[in-house]
Amino acid sequence: MPFEFPNWEQVLYRLWRLRRLIAFANAVPFVFFALLGLVGLNTLTDSVAGLLALTVVHFMIIAAHAILFPNASEETLIVAFLLTVFGLIMAIFPILIGFVLCLALAAWALVWGQSLLMELLSRTETHDPDTTARVTVKAKPEAVRAFFPLRPNSIRGQFTCGPADEKGAFPVWHELSTLETAGAAVPTEDVVLDKVMSKLGQEGVDLTQSSASATAPKSDAMQGPPSFWAKIEIDEPGFQRTRLFFRTPSGEEEESSTVEHRFKSKKTGVQVTETDSTIGYPKGLSVMMWLNDFQKDGLVHLRELLEASPSATSLRLSHRWSILTMAGQWFAQKRFGRAEKA
């Protein structure tokens, strides 16, 4: 998916959906710069007016990065870290030396900082979080009931589900990592099928497990090993509990999480409540998902597909570019251009 500037609706959605990330990325530097001003290390922040001016500039940079690169939250935190350290460097070193140090640090942090941050977050203590999110969908109750939970022989946004075995377990492929050039894209085949299925649901066609099996095409993702396995434990009109797990080469099952979907009809539509109980998840990654409002965005993504909404505001349907990937493509194009001229 190519890089695209957001429209106003997408700008407002990204500001709200990433509000925690933006707030956190601004709160830490604000406290840091305030402390610098108190000890007299930075003449810009030793006054309230200077501190507020610097805070506004910092907020605009962080918010702009989150808006332009909504799926690069780790890089947003790296940018906040760089701006904070830049303030310290420029307060201690002469302008020229400080500028050189800032450039060197920026180059290192943008290239290696994101992978290092994710490595550190992945190594944090594990816990068993329970998270809940809800969304209201304007569609027929039976269409919503069949569309949101994972079911055998179906495609739901980024998830492709295969047939169930004799024990009721079915493989699931997650295609979030699909890449196009230097940026990642959500598979367009899934989006098209989802809109077709939503159209059928709005016309009153039953989207049960059997009908999904009849309409779901074979996906290229199904050629590789599944991302995980799923099994429906409770399947009722207003409730579904799905157990997610991994299968080892020896066939043993390793528990991952349990996802519950509740459906309640209201005047404004069907309210979908999703509760995810994960086993052994790193606390650092849980914090990142909370900062991104990850679970709620997933429900908004499915709502947009089911409602066949012309506006694609969810982060799942946004490009996955970052400053690093854009810089990598620019250098690659320059290199190939010189090679062609030679």
N, C-alpha and C positions, 0 to 999 in steps of 0.2 A: 504494500500500500504506500503510495507516495506521500510525502509531507504535504499537509494541507493546513492553511490558516483557518482557525475556527470562526464560525459565525457567532452572532451575539448570544443566541440560545445556548450554544456549546460553551461559550465563555462563562456565562452565568452558572451553567451546570457544573463545570470544572471547578470554579471558585467554591461552590457549595460542597461538592462531593469531596474535594481535597482541602476543605477548610481546616481540618485538624493538622494535616501536613504543613500547610502554609503557616498556621499559627505556631506550631512547634518550631519550624525552621526560622521564625522571626523572634520567638521568645528568648531562646538561648543567646543569640547575638545581642539582643537588647540588654539583657542582664550583664553580659560581658562588657559591652561598650559603656554601660553605666558605671561599672566598677573601674574601668580605665579612667573615666572622667573623675571619679572620686579620688583616685590616687595621683591624678595629675599627669598621667602618661600620654594622654591624647587631648590636645588643645581644642579639638572639634567637639568633644563630648564632655568637656568640663562645665558646660552650661546646659540648662534645660532646653533652650532653643536649639543648640547644636545637636543634642541627643535626639530630639524629636525630628530634626531635619534628616539626620543619618538613618533613623528608624524608618522614615517614610521612603527614602531612597532604597533601603534594604528590602522593605516590604514590596515595593514595585518590582524589583529584580526577581525576588522569589516568586511572587504571584505570576509574573510574566513567564517564568520558566515552567511553572506548573500548568499554565494555560496552553503554552505552545508545545510542551512535551508532557502530556498528562500521564503517560505510562512509563515515565523515567523518574519515579519518586526517589530512588536511591541517588540519582544524580542531583535532584533538587536539594537533598540533604548535603551532598558534597559541595554544591554551590554555596549553601549557607555556611558550611564550615570554612570554605575559602574566603568568603567575605569577612568572616570573623577573624581569621588569622591575618588577612590583609590589614585589618585595622591595627592589630598588634604590631605587625612588621613595620608599617608606616609610622607608628608612634615611636619606635625604638631606633630604626635605621634612617640614614639620610635618604632623600627622595630617590636618587638614582640607584643606590644599592637596594633599597626597598622594592623599587619597581622590578629590578632584575630577579630578586628573590621571589616576588609574587608571580612573575611569569613562569619561573621554573616550578614552583609549587603547583600552580594551576595545571601545567602540562602533566605533571606526575599524578595529581589527584584525579583529573578527569579520565586518565587512561587506566590507572590502577585502583583508584579509590572506590569505585562501585563494586568491583569484585572483592576487594578487601572488606568492605562494609558487609556485603552479603555473607562472606565467610565468617566474619565475627558474629553476625546475628544467628547464623545457622549453628554455631557452637555454643550458644547460650543454653541455660538449663531448660529442660523440657517440662511441659505441663499438659493438662487435659482441659483445654478451654471449651466453653459452651457459648456460642454466639448466636444471636437471633436478629433477623431483619425481616421487614414486611413491605409489601407493595400492593397497591390496588390496580387491578387490570380491568379495562373496559372490553370484555369479551364474554362469550357464553360460558357458563360455569363448567360444562363438560369439556369445552376446548381448553380452558385454563387448567382443569384437573389433569388432562392428558398431556399437556405441554410442558409444565414446569418440572416435575420430577423425572429422573432418569428412568427409562423403560427399555426393554429389549427391542432390538430391530428398529431403532429410531435415531434421528439426528436432532439435537437440541443445541443450537448455537455452535459453540466450540466443542461440543461433546458428540461423538459418534458411538452408538451402542450396537453391539453385535447380538446374535441370537443367544438365548439362555440354554444352558446345558441341562442335564437330567436333574440337577440339584437346584435349578432356578437361578444359578449365577450366570452373569453375562459380562463379556469384556467391554471396556470403555476406553476410547482413545480421546485424549485431550489435545487439540490441535493449536493451542495457544502459541507454540514455538514455530509455527509456519513462517518462513522468512521470504521476503521479496526484496532483492537487491540488498541494501544495507539496513532496511527497516523491516519490521515484522508486520504481517497482515492477518486479520481474521479471515479464515477460509470463506471465499465468496460463495462456494457451492452450498455450504451449510446455511448461509443467510438466505439464499434464494429458496431453498427447500423449506426453511422455517416460514417464510412469507407465504409460500404455497399452502402449507399446512394450516397457517393461521386463516387464510382465505376460506379453506374448507370448513374450518371450525366455525367461522362467522356465518357460513351458509347453513349451519345445522348438521354437518356431516360428523359422525361420531369418530373421534380421534382416540380410540382405545388402542391397546397393544397390537391387536390384529390388523387394524387399519394402518397403523404406523409401519408395520412390517410390510404391508403391500405397497406403500408409497416411498419408503426410504431406499435410496439407491446405494450401491456399494461405493464406499468412500476410499480414496487412495490411502487414507490413514490406516485402514484396516489391514494393509499389507504388512505392517510392522507389528511388533509386540504391543499389547495394550498398555495404556498408562496405569490402569488399575482395574479391579473387578467390582461388580455391584450385585447385590441380591435384595429383592424386595421382601421384607419381612412382614409388613402389614399393608394391606391394600384395600382401603375402604373409600366410599364416595367422597368424604371430606377429609381424608387423612391418608398419608403414605409414609412409611418408615423404610428407608433404604440403607443397608449396611454396605460400606465401602471397604475394600481390603486389597492387599497385594498377594500374589501367588509366587512362591519361590520356585526355582527350577525343579525341586523335588515334589511340588504340588501342595506344600503346606500353605496355610493362609495366615497372613500377618495383618491384624486389625489396623485400620486407618482411622475411620470415623463413621458416625451414624448421622444421617440427614433425615429430618422430619419435615414434611410439608403439610400445613393445615390450610384448608380452604373455607372461606366464609362469605356468603353472598351478602352484599350491601346495596344500598340505593345507588351508590356511585360506581359499583362494579363488584368484582370478586377480590376479596382481600386474601393475599397469599402470605403466609407466615412461614419462614424457613428457619429451622434451628439446626445448627451444625455442632455436633459433639465430637471433637477430634481427640485422638489418643497420641500422646508423646510428641507434641509439636513444640519446637523451640520458642521460648518466650520472646526473643528478639524478633522473629518473623511474625509472631502474633501482633506485636506492637506495630510493625510495618503495615500489616493488613488493616489494623484499626485506624492508622493514620490515613490510609487510602480509602476507607469506607468500602473495602473490597467486596464484602458480601452483599451490601445493598446495591452496589453497582451491577453485580451479576443479575440480581432480580430485575433491575431497570432494563438491562440488556435484553432479557427474555421478554419483558413487557413490550419493548419497542418492536421486537420481532413478531410477537403474537398480534399486536395491534396494527402491524404493517405501517408503523409510523414513518412519515417521510423524513422526520428529523432524527438523525442518529447522534444522540447526545452522550450515550453511555461510553465509558472509557474502553469497554470491550470492543466497541466498533470504531475506536479512534486509532490513528497510526501509532506505531511504537518507536518512533525516531527519538533520538537524543542528540545532544551536542556532540558526543563522542562518535555516534554512527554517521552524523552529517559530516563531521570533520574527516572521518575515515573514507567516506565516499568521495569527498572533494579531493583528497590526496590521491586516491586511486584514479580518479578521472584525469588529474594532472599528469600522473605517471604514465597512464595509457596514452594520453595525448602526446606526450614527448616521444613515447615508443613508436607511435604511428608516424610522426613526423620524421623520425630517424629512419 
